Each structure stands twice: as structure tokens, then as C-alpha cells.
Amino acid sequence: MDNQKIAAILEELREERDQASSVIDALDKEVNHAEANRGARKLLQEYVDRRNNIDAAVLAMDNLASGKRRGRRPGWINDIKEAGQASE
């Protein structure tokens, strides 16, 4: 995946996150005015979960775009590399 595609996906995810945040803010005000409204609370929680998922996706895409890796390589990959270097 090239950097332009990653940048486009990131932009879309950020826009969706901003929209979800706006909805969350509006719903939060409504829920505070009508404490007994369970449906609004459920909808608010769904949007909070959605925003959190989008945040995780943005972070993953940022890491992908920057070339960052998570953790260290598995041992078997290092073993293969070492065996290849030893045979040369």
C-alpha cells in the first residue's frame, strides 16, 4: 500500500472520527437532560465505541505509514537470517 492511499484512508478515518465526536457531544447533552432515556444512552455508547475503534485504526494506519513495527521479530525469522548469512 503506497503512502498516498494510506494518507487518503487516514483522512477519511479522521473525518469519520470528527463526525462521531460531534454526535457524541450532541447526544451527551440530550442524555444529561433526559436521565431516564436508555435508548439515548445506548446510542451514545455505540458512538463512543465507534470513535474508539476509529482512533485505533488511525493509530494503526499512522504506524503503517511511518514504517513502525510492533515488538521484535519472531525468533524463527532471526534463525533463518542467521542461517542464510552463515551459508554465504
Buried (B, 14 or more C-beta within 10 A) or exposed (E): EEEEEBEEBBEEBBEBBEBBBEBBEEBBEBBEEEEEBEEBBEBBEBBBEBBEEBBEBBEEBEEBBEEEEEEEEEEEEEEEEEEEEEEE
